[in-house]
Amino acid sequence: MPKQPKVTWFQERVYAALQQIPEGRVTTYAAMSKALDSSPRAVGGALRVNPFCPEVPCHRCISSTGFVGGYKGDSETRPSGQNQQSKLQLLRDEGVFFDENGFLIDKSLLWSDFDTEKLM
C-alpha cells in the first residue's frame, strides 16, 4: 500500500482551492491568498511541495504580473527551465498560452471565483 503524503491543514486548504480552478483557466498566488486569507508567499510554499501534482493542478497558478512563474519547486526568480517548460506544456494542453517571455497572452483566462466555504 502506497504511503499517503503528510500535508498540513493549510496545504489541504491550498490544494482544495487548486481543485476549484477550471481546466483552461489560471489564477494567481495573490487571488489564492485572498481566498485563503493568507499571503502569496505562503501559497507559493504550499504549491512548491505539492505531492499530488499534476492531479492537484498547481500548474494553474501564476504570478499576478501574468508571468508563468515556477513549478515543482522552482521559484519564479530562479526557474530551472525544465520544470517551467513542463508547466507551460500542461497549460498549453489546456488551451492557456504564454508569449515568448513567459507572460499570459489572454488575460480573460484569469480566474478567482473561489468558493471560500469549501476552504474551511
TAJO-V35609 format. One record per residue. N is the residue number from 1. RES is the residue in one small letter. SS is DSSP state (A for helix, B for strand, O for the rest). OMEGA is omega as a letter, one per 30 degrees, with the letter a starting at -180 (999 if undefined). D_LAST is the distance of its C-alpha to the last C-alpha in Angstrom with 1 decimal. Layout:
# TAJO-V35609
<<N/RES/SS/OMEGA/D_LAST> <N/RES/SS/OMEGA/D_LAST>>
This chain:
# TAJO-V35609
<<1/m/O/a/29.5> <2/p/O/l/27.5> <3/k/O/l/25.5> <4/q/O/l/21.7> <5/p/O/l/20.6> <6/k/O/l/18.7> <7/v/O/l/15.5> <8/t/O/l/13.4> <9/w/A/l/9.7> <10/f/A/l/9.8> <11/q/A/l/11.9> <12/e/A/l/9.8> <13/r/A/l/7.2> <14/v/A/a/10.5> <15/y/A/l/12.1> <16/a/A/l/9.7> <17/a/A/l/10.4> <18/l/A/a/14.0> <19/q/O/l/14.3> <20/q/O/a/13.8> <21/i/O/a/16.8> <22/p/O/l/19.9> <23/e/O/a/22.9> <24/g/O/l/25.4> <25/r/O/l/23.1> <26/v/B/l/21.8> <27/t/B/l/19.3> <28/t/B/l/19.8> <29/y/A/a/18.3> <30/a/A/l/18.2> <31/a/A/l/16.4> <32/m/A/a/13.6> <33/s/A/l/13.6> <34/k/A/l/13.5> <35/a/A/a/10.5> <36/l/A/a/8.7> <37/d/O/a/10.7> <38/s/O/l/12.7> <39/s/O/l/16.2> <40/p/A/a/17.9> <41/r/A/l/19.6> <42/a/A/l/16.5> <43/v/A/l/15.3> <44/g/A/l/19.0> <45/g/A/l/19.1> <46/a/A/l/16.3> <47/l/A/a/18.1> <48/r/A/a/21.4> <49/v/O/a/20.7> <50/n/O/a/19.0> <51/p/O/a/20.8> <52/f/O/a/20.0> <53/c/O/g/21.7> <54/p/O/l/23.0> <55/e/O/l/21.1> <56/v/O/a/17.8> <57/p/O/l/19.4> <58/c/A/l/19.2> <59/h/A/a/22.7> <60/r/A/l/21.2> <61/c/B/a/20.1> <62/i/B/l/23.1> <63/s/O/l/24.2> <64/s/O/l/24.1> <65/t/O/a/27.9> <66/g/O/l/27.8> <67/f/B/a/29.0> <68/v/O/l/27.9> <69/g/O/a/27.0> <70/g/O/a/26.8> <71/y/O/l/25.7> <72/k/O/l/25.5> <73/g/O/l/25.9> <74/d/O/l/28.2> <75/s/O/l/27.6> <76/e/O/a/28.4> <77/t/O/l/31.3> <78/r/O/l/32.7> <79/p/O/l/32.1> <80/s/O/a/34.3> <81/g/O/a/35.2> <82/q/A/l/34.7> <83/n/A/l/31.0> <84/q/A/l/30.8> <85/q/A/l/33.3> <86/s/A/l/31.1> <87/k/A/l/28.1> <88/l/A/l/30.6> <89/q/A/l/31.9> <90/l/A/a/28.6> <91/l/A/l/27.9> <92/r/A/l/31.6> <93/d/A/l/31.2> <94/e/O/l/28.4> <95/g/O/l/30.6> <96/v/O/a/29.2> <97/f/O/a/32.2> <98/f/B/l/32.9> <99/d/O/a/36.2> <100/e/O/l/38.5> <101/n/O/l/36.8> <102/g/O/l/33.3> <103/f/B/l/32.0> <104/l/B/a/30.3> <105/i/O/a/33.0> <106/d/O/a/31.2> <107/k/A/l/28.7> <108/s/A/l/27.8> <109/l/A/l/25.8> <110/l/B/a/23.2> <111/w/O/l/19.9> <112/s/O/a/16.9> <113/d/O/a/15.6> <114/f/O/l/11.9> <115/d/O/a/9.9> <116/t/A/l/7.1> <117/e/A/a/5.9> <118/k/A/a/5.7> <119/l/A/a/3.8> <120/m/O/999/0.0>>
